[in-house]
Amino acid sequence: MNKYLKIFSSLLLVACCFPGALQAQKKKQKNQINKTEEKRYLQAEVLDSIGEISMYNKLIPSLHGDSIRRFPNGEKLQGWKEDHYKNGNLLHKGFYRDGQLNLFKNYWENGKMERVMAVIDSSHTNLEVYYESGNQRRQIIYYKGRIKRYSEFYPNNLLKHTEEYDEGSGLLLKKKTWFANGQIESELFLQDQKSKKYKLNTYHSNGKLAESGIQFPAKGGDGFVRSGTWTIQDSTGKKKSKTFGPAR
């Protein structure tokens, strides 16, 4: 009995005199627990249906993600966390607060960055996505979880598609698309916000105007309905016109 009493007294003395040492030991043990069972990935395992690494999006609260990432011991993840490929290369590095992402970078298996996300302020979030070659694929600026500005690029780094939305209403303000050769393909502009009247110009790949006219959003929000007289011309510049009934 005296033997165990001596051991207990010694532990009590350490706890009283060296609380910092005990805290350090607990932290070390927690880190050891949190480093166990770390899964490593092949690139094919983490790609979604369009060939991107989007599996962390559900952890982004600013984009309405509601999932929580936890330590193996069940506690919510806090601070920096890294995930790796089976070859040892970095897959993901993110800063977590209460199990959700505040900022992060994902990487291709070849070491090049696949995407980077950062919170600009309390309302705006910036997301940039890259091809495996390293060229930019997309940039999206979100406002309170909704798209504010969207830009998409071809693999050769030329612009493919842009959209811009009103922060307050979420209404589409303008949209442009380009051919792979860099020529403008279409441009859509909001002319009147109250009536939601848009002007659309489309072009042939040689740069000549193809169609031009007014349109309105279709009921139910699925596409647009043309209205009034449209100018239509072929790739040689030969023009004709076509009249559509008023949008309902």
Sine and cosine of phi, psi and omega as CSV:
sin_phi,cos_phi,sin_psi,cos_psi,sin_omega,cos_omega
0.00,0.00,-0.68,0.73,0.03,-1.00
-0.87,0.49,-0.55,0.84,0.00,-1.00
-0.88,0.48,-0.73,0.68,-0.03,-1.00
-0.95,0.32,-0.55,0.83,0.04,-1.00
-0.90,0.44,-0.64,0.77,0.04,-1.00
-0.90,0.44,-0.66,0.75,0.01,-1.00
-0.90,0.44,-0.71,0.71,0.00,-1.00
-0.89,0.46,-0.67,0.74,0.00,-1.00
-0.89,0.45,-0.62,0.79,0.00,-1.00
-0.92,0.40,-0.68,0.73,0.02,-1.00
-0.91,0.42,-0.63,0.78,0.02,-1.00
-0.90,0.43,-0.62,0.79,0.03,-1.00
-0.90,0.44,-0.67,0.74,0.02,-1.00
-0.90,0.44,-0.66,0.75,-0.03,-1.00
-0.90,0.43,-0.60,0.80,-0.03,-1.00
-0.97,0.23,-0.65,0.76,-0.13,-0.99
-1.00,-0.01,-0.44,0.90,-0.08,-1.00
-0.76,-0.65,0.85,0.52,0.00,-1.00
-0.89,0.46,-0.54,0.84,0.00,-1.00
-0.90,0.44,-0.59,0.80,0.00,-1.00
-0.91,0.41,-0.64,0.77,0.01,-1.00
-0.92,0.39,-0.66,0.76,0.03,-1.00
-0.89,0.46,-0.65,0.76,0.03,-1.00
-0.89,0.45,-0.64,0.76,0.02,-1.00
-0.91,0.42,-0.66,0.75,0.04,-1.00
-0.89,0.46,-0.68,0.73,0.01,-1.00
-0.89,0.46,-0.64,0.76,0.02,-1.00
-0.89,0.45,-0.68,0.73,0.02,-1.00
-0.91,0.42,-0.64,0.77,0.02,-1.00
-0.90,0.44,-0.68,0.73,0.03,-1.00
-0.89,0.46,-0.61,0.79,0.03,-1.00
-0.90,0.44,-0.64,0.76,0.04,-1.00
-0.90,0.44,-0.69,0.72,-0.09,-1.00
-0.95,0.30,-0.33,0.94,0.01,-1.00
-1.00,0.02,-0.17,0.99,-0.02,-1.00
-0.98,0.21,0.39,-0.92,0.09,-1.00
0.86,0.52,0.50,0.87,0.04,-1.00
-0.95,0.31,0.85,-0.52,0.00,-1.00
-0.99,0.15,0.65,-0.76,0.09,-1.00
-0.91,-0.42,0.49,-0.87,-0.22,-0.98
-0.84,-0.54,0.41,-0.91,0.31,-0.95
-1.00,-0.09,0.48,-0.88,-0.04,-1.00
-0.86,0.50,-0.63,0.78,-0.01,-1.00
-0.86,0.50,-0.43,0.90,-0.04,-1.00
-0.98,0.21,-0.38,0.93,-0.12,-0.99
-0.96,-0.27,-0.08,1.00,-0.03,-1.00
-0.99,0.14,0.64,-0.77,0.06,-1.00
-1.00,0.04,-0.20,-0.98,-0.11,-0.99
-0.93,0.38,-0.32,0.95,0.03,-1.00
-0.94,-0.33,0.28,0.96,0.10,-0.99
0.98,0.21,0.52,0.85,0.03,-1.00
-0.84,-0.55,0.25,-0.97,0.02,-1.00
-0.98,-0.21,1.00,0.05,-0.09,-1.00
-0.94,-0.34,0.15,0.99,-0.13,-0.99
-0.93,0.37,-0.24,0.97,0.02,-1.00
-1.00,-0.03,-0.13,0.99,-0.06,-1.00
-0.86,0.50,-0.52,0.85,-0.02,-1.00
-0.93,0.37,-0.16,0.99,-0.01,-1.00
-0.98,-0.19,0.12,0.99,-0.08,-1.00
-0.98,-0.19,0.97,-0.23,-0.06,-1.00
-0.90,0.43,-0.52,0.85,-0.02,-1.00
-0.94,0.34,-0.24,0.97,0.08,-1.00
-0.93,-0.37,0.42,0.91,0.04,-1.00
0.94,0.33,0.30,0.95,0.12,-0.99
-0.94,0.33,0.71,-0.71,-0.06,-1.00
-0.85,-0.53,0.20,0.98,0.02,-1.00
-0.99,0.11,0.42,-0.91,-0.01,-1.00
-0.85,-0.52,0.75,-0.66,0.09,-1.00
-0.99,-0.14,0.69,-0.73,-0.10,-1.00
-0.82,-0.58,0.40,-0.92,0.19,-0.98
-0.92,0.40,0.34,-0.94,0.07,-1.00
-0.84,0.54,-0.40,0.92,0.01,-1.00
-1.00,0.07,0.07,1.00,0.08,-1.00
0.99,-0.13,-0.23,0.97,0.00,-1.00
-0.97,0.26,0.48,-0.88,0.03,-1.00
-0.91,0.41,0.68,-0.73,-0.04,-1.00
-0.91,0.41,0.70,-0.71,0.01,-1.00
-0.76,-0.65,0.64,-0.77,0.09,-1.00
0.99,0.14,-0.36,-0.93,-0.08,-1.00
-0.98,0.20,0.64,-0.77,0.04,-1.00
-0.65,-0.76,0.68,-0.73,0.04,-1.00
-0.88,-0.47,0.60,-0.80,0.19,-0.98
-0.86,-0.51,0.48,-0.88,-0.11,-0.99
-0.74,-0.67,0.39,-0.92,0.16,-0.99
-0.98,0.17,0.22,-0.98,0.01,-1.00
-0.91,0.41,-0.39,0.92,0.04,-1.00
-0.99,0.11,0.04,1.00,0.02,-1.00
1.00,-0.08,-0.23,0.97,0.00,-1.00
-0.94,0.34,0.44,-0.90,-0.04,-1.00
-0.95,0.31,0.76,-0.65,0.10,-1.00
-0.99,-0.15,-0.68,0.74,-0.15,-0.99
-0.47,-0.88,0.69,-0.73,0.16,-0.99
-0.69,-0.72,0.88,-0.47,-0.06,-1.00
-0.65,-0.76,0.41,-0.91,0.07,-1.00
-0.97,-0.24,0.85,-0.52,-0.08,-1.00
-0.95,-0.32,0.62,-0.79,0.14,-0.99
-0.77,-0.64,0.89,-0.45,-0.06,-1.00
0.81,0.58,0.65,0.76,0.11,-0.99
1.00,0.10,0.05,1.00,-0.01,-1.00
-0.82,-0.57,0.43,-0.90,-0.14,-0.99
-0.99,0.11,0.72,-0.70,0.14,-0.99
-0.97,-0.23,-0.56,0.83,0.10,-0.99
-0.36,-0.93,0.46,-0.89,-0.02,-1.00
-0.25,-0.97,0.26,-0.97,0.17,-0.99
-0.73,-0.68,0.66,-0.75,0.16,-0.99
-0.93,-0.36,0.43,-0.90,-0.06,-1.00
-0.74,-0.67,0.54,-0.84,0.17,-0.98
-0.95,0.30,0.28,-0.96,-0.03,-1.00
-0.90,0.43,-0.40,0.92,0.01,-1.00
-0.99,0.16,-0.01,1.00,0.06,-1.00
0.99,-0.16,-0.19,0.98,0.01,-1.00
-0.99,0.15,0.48,-0.88,-0.07,-1.00
-0.94,0.33,0.70,-0.71,0.04,-1.00
-0.99,-0.11,-0.61,0.80,0.08,-1.00
-0.30,-0.95,0.36,-0.93,0.07,-1.00
-0.63,-0.77,0.71,-0.71,0.02,-1.00
-0.78,-0.62,0.68,-0.73,0.05,-1.00
-0.58,-0.82,0.61,-0.79,0.08,-1.00
-0.99,0.14,0.88,-0.48,-0.02,-1.00
-0.97,0.26,-0.76,0.65,0.07,-1.00
-0.43,-0.90,-0.24,-0.97,-0.08,-1.00
-0.91,0.41,-0.28,0.96,-0.05,-1.00
-0.90,-0.43,-0.39,0.92,-0.15,-0.99
-0.90,-0.44,0.66,-0.75,0.05,-1.00
-0.76,-0.65,0.67,-0.74,0.00,-1.00
-0.93,-0.38,0.78,-0.63,0.04,-1.00
-0.81,-0.59,0.80,-0.60,0.07,-1.00
-0.85,-0.53,0.73,-0.68,-0.04,-1.00
-0.86,-0.51,0.62,-0.78,-0.10,-1.00
-0.80,-0.60,0.52,-0.85,0.14,-0.99
-0.94,0.34,0.25,-0.97,0.01,-1.00
-0.90,0.43,-0.38,0.92,0.05,-1.00
-0.95,0.32,-0.33,0.94,-0.07,-1.00
0.96,-0.29,-0.24,0.97,0.04,-1.00
-0.96,0.28,0.50,-0.87,-0.04,-1.00
-0.95,0.32,0.67,-0.74,0.00,-1.00
-0.97,-0.25,-0.66,0.76,-0.06,-1.00
-0.42,-0.91,0.49,-0.87,0.23,-0.97
-0.71,-0.71,0.76,-0.65,0.00,-1.00
-0.75,-0.66,0.79,-0.61,0.14,-0.99
-0.96,-0.29,0.84,-0.55,-0.02,-1.00
-0.98,-0.22,0.56,-0.83,0.13,-0.99
-0.86,-0.52,0.92,-0.38,-0.04,-1.00
0.76,0.65,0.68,0.74,0.08,-1.00
1.00,0.04,-0.16,0.99,0.04,-1.00
-0.97,-0.24,0.48,-0.88,0.00,-1.00
-0.93,0.37,0.80,-0.60,0.08,-1.00
-0.99,-0.16,-0.72,0.70,0.00,-1.00
-0.58,-0.81,0.73,-0.69,-0.06,-1.00
-0.78,-0.63,0.75,-0.66,0.06,-1.00
-0.71,-0.70,0.74,-0.67,0.02,-1.00
-0.82,-0.58,0.59,-0.80,-0.09,-1.00
-0.84,-0.55,0.50,-0.87,0.17,-0.98
-0.96,0.29,0.32,-0.95,0.03,-1.00
-0.84,0.54,-0.40,0.92,0.02,-1.00
-1.00,0.08,0.14,0.99,0.08,-1.00
0.99,0.13,0.04,1.00,0.07,-1.00
-0.99,0.15,0.52,-0.85,0.02,-1.00
-0.89,0.45,0.64,-0.77,0.03,-1.00
-0.91,-0.41,-0.58,0.81,-0.20,-0.98
-0.27,-0.96,0.74,-0.67,0.12,-0.99
-0.71,-0.70,0.51,-0.86,0.08,-1.00
-0.61,-0.79,0.52,-0.85,0.07,-1.00
-0.66,-0.75,0.69,-0.73,-0.09,-1.00
-0.84,-0.54,0.47,-0.88,0.08,-1.00
-0.95,0.31,0.74,-0.68,-0.04,-1.00
-0.90,0.44,-0.65,0.76,-0.08,-1.00
-0.96,0.29,-0.80,0.60,-0.10,-0.99
-1.00,-0.06,-0.33,0.94,-0.10,-1.00
0.98,0.21,0.14,0.99,-0.04,-1.00
-0.96,0.29,0.65,-0.76,0.06,-1.00
-0.91,0.41,0.81,-0.59,0.00,-1.00
-0.99,-0.11,-0.68,0.74,0.03,-1.00
-0.34,-0.94,0.41,-0.91,-0.02,-1.00
-0.52,-0.86,0.71,-0.71,0.04,-1.00
-0.72,-0.69,0.57,-0.82,0.12,-0.99
-0.76,-0.66,0.46,-0.89,-0.01,-1.00
-0.78,-0.63,0.51,-0.86,0.18,-0.98
-0.96,0.29,0.28,-0.96,-0.02,-1.00
-0.90,0.43,-0.34,0.94,0.02,-1.00
-1.00,0.09,0.03,1.00,0.03,-1.00
1.00,-0.10,-0.16,0.99,0.03,-1.00
-0.96,0.26,0.58,-0.82,0.03,-1.00
-0.90,0.43,0.69,-0.72,0.00,-1.00
-0.97,-0.23,-0.68,0.73,0.02,-1.00
-0.37,-0.93,0.43,-0.90,0.09,-1.00
-0.58,-0.82,0.79,-0.62,-0.04,-1.00
-0.85,-0.53,0.78,-0.62,-0.03,-1.00
-0.77,-0.64,0.65,-0.76,0.11,-0.99
-0.97,0.22,0.85,-0.52,0.00,-1.00
-0.99,-0.11,-0.53,0.85,0.00,-1.00
-0.59,-0.81,0.91,-0.42,-0.09,-1.00
-0.94,0.35,-0.57,0.82,-0.05,-1.00
-0.92,0.40,-0.73,0.68,-0.01,-1.00
-1.00,0.01,-0.14,0.99,-0.05,-1.00
0.85,0.52,0.70,0.72,0.03,-1.00
-1.00,0.02,0.78,-0.63,-0.02,-1.00
-0.88,-0.48,0.51,-0.86,0.13,-0.99
-0.95,-0.32,0.79,-0.61,0.00,-1.00
-0.88,-0.47,0.77,-0.64,0.18,-0.98
-0.87,-0.50,0.77,-0.64,0.12,-0.99
-0.88,-0.48,0.42,-0.91,-0.13,-0.99
-0.74,-0.68,0.45,-0.89,0.18,-0.98
-0.98,0.21,0.29,-0.96,-0.06,-1.00
-0.91,0.41,-0.25,0.97,0.06,-1.00
-1.00,0.03,0.05,1.00,0.06,-1.00
0.99,-0.11,-0.16,0.99,-0.01,-1.00
-0.98,0.20,0.56,-0.83,0.00,-1.00
-0.89,0.46,0.70,-0.72,0.03,-1.00
-0.97,-0.25,-0.75,0.66,-0.01,-1.00
-0.57,-0.82,0.49,-0.87,0.05,-1.00
-0.46,-0.89,0.76,-0.65,0.01,-1.00
0.02,-1.00,-0.08,-1.00,-0.06,-1.00
-0.98,-0.20,0.59,-0.81,0.08,-1.00
-0.53,-0.85,0.33,-0.94,-0.02,-1.00
-0.78,-0.62,0.46,-0.89,0.06,-1.00
-0.86,0.50,0.68,-0.73,0.04,-1.00
-0.95,0.31,0.43,-0.90,0.06,-1.00
-0.89,0.46,0.67,-0.74,-0.05,-1.00
1.00,0.00,-0.11,0.99,0.07,-1.00
0.97,0.22,0.25,0.97,-0.02,-1.00
-0.99,-0.17,1.00,-0.01,0.04,-1.00
0.99,0.16,-0.33,-0.94,-0.07,-1.00
-0.77,-0.63,0.35,-0.94,0.07,-1.00
-0.88,-0.48,0.80,-0.60,0.00,-1.00
-0.97,0.25,0.49,-0.87,-0.05,-1.00
-0.56,-0.83,0.56,-0.83,0.06,-1.00
0.97,0.23,-0.32,-0.95,-0.07,-1.00
-1.00,-0.06,0.80,-0.60,0.00,-1.00
-0.95,-0.31,0.59,-0.80,0.14,-0.99
-1.00,-0.06,0.78,-0.62,-0.02,-1.00
-0.77,-0.63,0.73,-0.69,0.04,-1.00
-0.56,-0.83,0.46,-0.89,-0.01,-1.00
-0.99,0.10,-0.03,-1.00,-0.10,-0.99
-0.93,0.36,-0.20,0.98,0.04,-1.00
-1.00,-0.04,-0.16,0.99,0.01,-1.00
0.98,-0.21,0.04,1.00,0.02,-1.00
-0.95,0.31,0.83,-0.56,-0.14,-0.99
-0.97,-0.24,0.43,-0.90,0.21,-0.98
-0.45,-0.89,0.13,-0.99,0.00,-1.00
-0.77,-0.64,0.41,-0.91,0.04,-1.00
-0.61,-0.79,0.70,-0.71,-0.06,-1.00
-0.95,-0.32,0.74,-0.67,0.04,-1.00
-0.93,-0.36,0.45,-0.89,0.03,-1.00
-0.94,0.34,0.24,-0.97,0.01,-1.00
-0.90,0.43,0.61,-0.79,0.02,-1.00
-0.92,0.38,0.65,-0.76,-0.03,-1.00
-0.96,-0.27,0.00,0.00,0.00,0.00
